[in-house]
Amino acid sequence: MGLDSVWHWLIFLVIVLLLFGTKKIRNLGPDLGEAIRGFKKGLSGDDEAKKGEEDARRKEAEQLRADPKPADPASTQSQRDSSESR
């Protein structure tokens, strides 16, 4: 008499249903999935914070490279004039 008998499994399922009820068993899957997602998020939370900081620094550096402000508007005009004469 091992656990391979169908009757053993039926008795086991009836006991589980009586102890926990169908509502708790029905909610077991979503609750377990939510717990696993929370655990994964907790493990990768530090990495996401570092990644967010790096992204912000990178965007700021790109913005500085994309929009350099001229020091003096008159000097930029003279640079344009000298480049056109070549």
N, CA and C atoms as a LAMMPS dump frame, in Angstrom:
ITEM: TIMESTEP
0
ITEM: NUMBER OF ATOMS
258
ITEM: BOX BOUNDS ff ff ff
-5.0000000000000000e+02 5.0000000000000000e+02
-5.0000000000000000e+02 5.0000000000000000e+02
-5.0000000000000000e+02 5.0000000000000000e+02
ITEM: ATOMS id mol type element x y z
1 1 1 N 0.834 -1.179 0
2 1 2 C 0 0 0
3 1 3 C 0.879 1.243 0
4 2 1 N 1.097 1.754 -1.171
5 2 2 C 1.883 2.97 -1.317
6 2 3 C 0.994 4.124 -1.725
7 3 1 N 1.624 5.196 -2.178
8 3 2 C 0.875 6.374 -2.6
9 3 3 C 0.438 6.3 -4.058
10 4 1 N 0.611 5.145 -4.68
11 4 2 C 0.231 5.008 -6.072
12 4 3 C -1.223 4.595 -6.257
13 5 1 N -1.942 4.367 -5.189
14 5 2 C -3.336 3.964 -5.269
15 5 3 C -4.231 5.188 -5.487
16 6 1 N -5.234 5.028 -6.318
17 6 2 C -6.175 6.101 -6.602
18 6 3 C -6.958 6.46 -5.349
19 7 1 N -7.283 5.465 -4.549
20 7 2 C -8.073 5.711 -3.341
21 7 3 C -7.317 6.581 -2.345
22 8 1 N -6.017 6.394 -2.246
23 8 2 C -5.229 7.234 -1.343
24 8 3 C -5.286 8.7 -1.779
25 9 1 N -5.17 8.932 -3.086
26 9 2 C -5.213 10.296 -3.599
27 9 3 C -6.595 10.919 -3.424
28 10 1 N -7.657 10.15 -3.61
29 10 2 C -9.006 10.678 -3.41
30 10 3 C -9.249 11.063 -1.955
31 11 1 N -8.815 10.215 -1.044
32 11 2 C -8.959 10.523 0.387
33 11 3 C -8.149 11.761 0.745
34 12 1 N -6.947 11.85 0.204
35 12 2 C -6.085 13.016 0.46
36 12 3 C -6.754 14.301 -0.043
37 13 1 N -7.326 14.267 -1.253
38 13 2 C -7.987 15.446 -1.805
39 13 3 C -9.212 15.85 -0.986
40 14 1 N -9.976 14.878 -0.505
41 14 2 C -11.147 15.182 0.322
42 14 3 C -10.708 15.852 1.619
43 15 1 N -9.65 15.363 2.226
44 15 2 C -9.15 15.969 3.474
45 15 3 C -8.669 17.392 3.229
46 16 1 N -7.955 17.601 2.133
47 16 2 C -7.466 18.95 1.807
48 16 3 C -8.643 19.891 1.574
49 17 1 N -9.654 19.443 0.853
50 17 2 C -10.832 20.273 0.618
51 17 3 C -11.556 20.609 1.917
52 18 1 N -11.652 19.652 2.813
53 18 2 C -12.322 19.903 4.088
54 18 3 C -11.531 20.87 4.959
55 19 1 N -10.206 20.776 4.92
56 19 2 C -9.38 21.653 5.758
57 19 3 C -9.332 23.083 5.231
58 20 1 N -9.121 23.243 3.953
59 20 2 C -8.885 24.571 3.403
60 20 3 C -10.102 25.183 2.719
61 21 1 N -10.974 24.395 2.206
62 21 2 C -12.128 24.92 1.486
63 21 3 C -11.768 25.26 0.051
64 22 1 N -12.776 25.355 -0.786
65 22 2 C -12.529 25.575 -2.216
66 22 3 C -12.069 26.994 -2.509
67 23 1 N -12.504 27.967 -1.727
68 23 2 C -12.14 29.36 -1.985
69 23 3 C -10.64 29.576 -1.77
70 24 1 N -10.107 29.032 -0.705
71 24 2 C -8.673 29.196 -0.449
72 24 3 C -7.842 28.473 -1.491
73 25 1 N -8.287 27.332 -1.916
74 25 2 C -7.551 26.576 -2.931
75 25 3 C -7.619 27.305 -4.278
76 26 1 N -8.76 27.911 -4.576
77 26 2 C -8.919 28.651 -5.826
78 26 3 C -7.989 29.872 -5.858
79 27 1 N -7.781 30.511 -4.718
80 27 2 C -6.94 31.702 -4.645
81 27 3 C -5.458 31.366 -4.482
82 28 1 N -5.143 30.115 -4.357
83 28 2 C -3.752 29.708 -4.125
84 28 3 C -2.852 30.046 -5.308
85 29 1 N -3.297 29.816 -6.53
86 29 2 C -2.483 30.079 -7.724
87 29 3 C -2.125 31.545 -7.892
88 30 1 N -3.108 32.451 -7.92
89 30 2 C -2.786 33.874 -8.06
90 30 3 C -1.932 34.413 -6.906
91 31 1 N -2.207 33.947 -5.688
92 31 2 C -1.422 34.4 -4.548
93 31 3 C 0.032 33.95 -4.659
94 32 1 N 0.223 32.735 -5.104
95 32 2 C 1.584 32.216 -5.273
96 32 3 C 2.311 32.977 -6.381
97 33 1 N 1.633 33.261 -7.49
98 33 2 C 2.241 34.025 -8.581
99 33 3 C 2.607 35.432 -8.151
100 34 1 N 1.747 36.065 -7.377
101 34 2 C 2.012 37.415 -6.886
102 34 3 C 3.205 37.423 -5.928
103 35 1 N 3.313 36.401 -5.098
104 35 2 C 4.439 36.308 -4.178
105 35 3 C 5.757 36.128 -4.93
106 36 1 N 5.742 35.335 -5.971
107 36 2 C 6.956 35.111 -6.765
108 36 3 C 7.364 36.398 -7.48
109 37 1 N 6.389 37.129 -8.056
110 37 2 C 6.701 38.398 -8.725
111 37 3 C 7.279 39.406 -7.735
112 38 1 N 6.718 39.469 -6.55
113 38 2 C 7.238 40.372 -5.52
114 38 3 C 8.648 40.012 -5.111
115 39 1 N 8.93 38.72 -5.015
116 39 2 C 10.27 38.263 -4.657
117 39 3 C 11.272 38.645 -5.745
118 40 1 N 10.91 38.434 -7.012
119 40 2 C 11.801 38.792 -8.119
120 40 3 C 12.036 40.295 -8.167
121 41 1 N 10.987 41.068 -7.927
122 41 2 C 11.125 42.523 -7.934
123 41 3 C 12.023 42.981 -6.788
124 42 1 N 11.91 42.326 -5.652
125 42 2 C 12.767 42.67 -4.519
126 42 3 C 14.226 42.365 -4.798
127 43 1 N 14.483 41.278 -5.496
128 43 2 C 15.862 40.929 -5.822
129 43 3 C 16.461 41.882 -6.84
130 44 1 N 15.673 42.328 -7.808
131 44 2 C 16.201 43.187 -8.862
132 44 3 C 15.961 44.666 -8.571
133 45 1 N 15.447 45.01 -7.423
134 45 2 C 15.158 46.402 -7.09
135 45 3 C 16.388 47.275 -7.074
136 46 1 N 17.498 46.797 -6.546
137 46 2 C 18.725 47.575 -6.502
138 46 3 C 19.267 47.807 -7.901
139 47 1 N 19.179 46.807 -8.749
140 47 2 C 19.666 46.934 -10.114
141 47 3 C 18.858 47.966 -10.888
142 48 1 N 17.557 47.998 -10.665
143 48 2 C 16.712 48.952 -11.374
144 48 3 C 17.016 50.375 -10.942
145 49 1 N 17.292 50.589 -9.666
146 49 2 C 17.624 51.935 -9.188
147 49 3 C 18.926 52.412 -9.816
148 50 1 N 19.926 51.536 -9.871
149 50 2 C 21.199 51.901 -10.492
150 50 3 C 21.012 52.167 -11.981
151 51 1 N 20.2 51.35 -12.634
152 51 2 C 19.953 51.525 -14.063
153 51 3 C 19.252 52.851 -14.313
154 52 1 N 18.314 53.226 -13.47
155 52 2 C 17.612 54.494 -13.624
156 52 3 C 18.549 55.682 -13.487
157 53 1 N 19.471 55.613 -12.526
158 53 2 C 20.451 56.681 -12.351
159 53 3 C 21.37 56.783 -13.563
160 54 1 N 21.809 55.641 -14.072
161 54 2 C 22.689 55.642 -15.24
162 54 3 C 21.966 56.201 -16.467
163 55 1 N 20.698 55.85 -16.633
164 55 2 C 19.917 56.363 -17.756
165 55 3 C 19.772 57.886 -17.659
166 56 1 N 19.527 58.393 -16.457
167 56 2 C 19.374 59.833 -16.275
168 56 3 C 20.677 60.559 -16.611
169 57 1 N 21.808 60.012 -16.155
170 57 2 C 23.106 60.624 -16.471
171 57 3 C 23.382 60.59 -17.97
172 58 1 N 23.05 59.473 -18.605
173 58 2 C 23.297 59.336 -20.04
174 58 3 C 22.437 60.319 -20.831
175 59 1 N 21.17 60.465 -20.458
176 59 2 C 20.296 61.407 -21.145
177 59 3 C 20.776 62.839 -20.972
178 60 1 N 21.257 63.16 -19.778
179 60 2 C 21.772 64.501 -19.527
180 60 3 C 23.012 64.765 -20.383
181 61 1 N 23.896 63.782 -20.478
182 61 2 C 25.094 63.942 -21.297
183 61 3 C 24.728 64.084 -22.77
184 62 1 N 23.752 63.328 -23.234
185 62 2 C 23.31 63.448 -24.625
186 62 3 C 22.703 64.817 -24.89
187 63 1 N 21.961 65.325 -23.936
188 63 2 C 21.35 66.638 -24.084
189 63 3 C 22.429 67.709 -24.174
190 64 1 N 23.463 67.589 -23.358
191 64 2 C 24.544 68.57 -23.391
192 64 3 C 25.284 68.515 -24.726
193 65 1 N 25.484 67.311 -25.255
194 65 2 C 26.175 67.192 -26.536
195 65 3 C 25.299 67.677 -27.686
196 66 1 N 24.014 67.491 -27.584
197 66 2 C 23.115 67.847 -28.679
198 66 3 C 22.868 69.349 -28.759
199 67 1 N 22.835 70.016 -27.637
200 67 2 C 22.511 71.439 -27.608
201 67 3 C 23.615 72.258 -26.948
202 68 1 N 24.792 72.381 -27.573
203 68 2 C 25.805 73.241 -26.952
204 68 3 C 25.413 74.697 -27.15
205 69 1 N 25.503 75.461 -26.085
206 69 2 C 25.133 76.868 -26.158
207 69 3 C 26.359 77.681 -26.547
208 70 1 N 26.201 78.593 -27.496
209 70 2 C 27.343 79.424 -27.898
210 70 3 C 27.703 80.406 -26.794
211 71 1 N 28.982 80.677 -26.69
212 71 2 C 29.453 81.593 -25.658
213 71 3 C 29.069 83.027 -26.002
214 72 1 N 29.227 83.402 -27.275
215 72 2 C 28.954 84.772 -27.688
216 72 3 C 28.302 84.741 -29.069
217 73 1 N 27.123 85.292 -29.224
218 73 2 C 26.453 85.237 -30.525
219 73 3 C 27.255 85.925 -31.632
220 74 1 N 27.985 86.961 -31.303
221 74 2 C 28.769 87.678 -32.317
222 74 3 C 29.91 86.803 -32.834
223 75 1 N 30.507 86.006 -31.934
224 75 2 C 31.617 85.151 -32.374
225 75 3 C 31.119 84.026 -33.271
226 76 1 N 29.93 83.529 -33.021
227 76 2 C 29.407 82.474 -33.89
228 76 3 C 29.091 83.028 -35.273
229 77 1 N 28.62 84.262 -35.329
230 77 2 C 28.347 84.869 -36.629
231 77 3 C 29.639 85.072 -37.41
232 78 1 N 30.697 85.472 -36.716
233 78 2 C 31.98 85.663 -37.401
234 78 3 C 32.546 84.319 -37.853
235 79 1 N 32.294 83.253 -37.088
236 79 2 C 32.742 81.937 -37.505
237 79 3 C 31.992 81.493 -38.758
238 80 1 N 30.707 81.779 -38.825
239 80 2 C 29.93 81.434 -40.008
240 80 3 C 30.416 82.2 -41.231
241 81 1 N 30.686 83.474 -41.028
242 81 2 C 31.151 84.298 -42.132
243 81 3 C 32.501 83.802 -42.65
244 82 1 N 33.389 83.41 -41.742
245 82 2 C 34.72 82.967 -42.168
246 82 3 C 34.64 81.609 -42.86
247 83 1 N 33.694 80.761 -42.459
248 83 2 C 33.578 79.458 -43.1
249 83 3 C 32.952 79.581 -44.492
250 84 1 N 32.111 80.585 -44.71
251 84 2 C 31.499 80.788 -46.018
252 84 3 C 32.479 81.342 -47.022
253 85 1 N 33.463 82.071 -46.573
254 85 2 C 34.417 82.685 -47.496
255 85 3 C 35.44 81.693 -48.032
256 86 1 N 35.548 80.538 -47.469
257 86 2 C 36.536 79.546 -47.91
258 86 3 C 36.163 78.885 -49.157
